[in-house]
Amino acid sequence: MHPRYAPFLFGLIVSGLMSFLVSGVATLRALGPVEGFGGFWMAAWLPAWAVAFPTILVVAPLVRRLVARLVRQPAPSRSTDPAR
């Protein structure tokens, strides 16, 4: 895969994993461990992923910029070598 697709692949994987886990927890809390739980979970997960994937593609660059502003950048190192 070409490197230019890396942000899309990242978004696909992260949104898939996070929506899978969150929808599982939400479904379990709403229904409890009922018969057919897996089917209910998958029915909740797929639409959640459909929302999560485009959302992360839009939000991730904004979050990266916010984090860059919040994280202190290291000061440039001073060299004791006079040749530098």
N, C-alpha and C positions, 0 to 999 in steps of 0.2 A: 504494500500500500504506500502511496506517495506521502511524504511527510506533511504536505499541505492539508491533508485530511485528519491530521492528529487531533485538532480541537473537536472535530465532529465525533471521532472515535472515543475520545475522552468523555465527551458529553453523553454519548450513547451508553457507555459502560457505567459511569457514575450515576446517571439518572436511572438506569435499569436496576442497579444494585440498591440504591437508596429507596426508590419507589417500591421495590420488592420487599425490603425489610419493613418499611413504614406501613405499607398496606397490610402486611402480615400481622404486625402488632395491632393495628387498628381493627382488623377483622377479628382477631382473637379476643380483643377486649369487648367488641360489640356482640359477638355471638358465643364466645366461649369455645371450648374444644368439642364442637358438635360433629356429627357424622356429615361427611361431605365438605369438611372445612377447606380442604385443598381446592375444591372447585369454587367455593365462595372467594377464597383468597385470590385465585387467578382472575376471577371476574372483577375483582377490585383492582388488581395490579395492572392489568393491561390499559384501562383508561387512565390510571394514575401515571403510568409511564408515558402515555401519549401527551400528557400535560407537562410532565417533568422534563422530557427531552428538549423541546423547544425553549422551555423556561431556562434551563441551564445554559443553553447556547447564548441566550441574551444576557443572563445575569453573570456568568463567569467572568467575562472581561471587566465588568463593573466592579466585581468583588476583588479581582486581582489589583485593580487600581486603588481601591480603598485600602487593601492590605499593604500595598506599597507605601501609601501615605502614613499608615499607622505604625509600620515597623521602622525602627531607626536603622538607617544604613550605617555600616561601619565606616569610620574615618579612614581616609587614605593613609596607608602606612608610610612612615617617614624612614627613609633609608639613611644609615650612617655612612654609607659609601659615598665619598665626594665625587666619584666619577659618574654618579647617576644624576 
